[in-house]
Amino acid sequence: MMDSQKGMNTPSIIKFPFWRTTANNPKAFYVCLNFGESYAPKEIEERSVCIDADISDLLINM
């Protein structure tokens, strides 16, 4: 599951379902790419990567 640049304006649409799916599926892995708001809950932190960066900067530097 990859969450990019969504923030917390409407977490019930992307973030919460992604977190729930990751928590309920032991094969799922959560990736959050968000400048200033990169976060994963404790329940899934071992199966998460949070990158605090702007997606355009990240892609340019790849």
CORTA-V344182 format. One record per pair of residues at least 24 apart in sequence whose C-alpha atoms are under 6 Angstrom apart, sorted by the first residue. I is the first residue (numbers start at 1). J is the second residue. Records with the same first field share a line. If there is no record, write none. Layout:
BEGIN
I: J / J
END
This chain:
BEGIN
1: 30
2: 30 / 31 / 32
3: 32
4: 32 / 33 / 34
5: 34
END
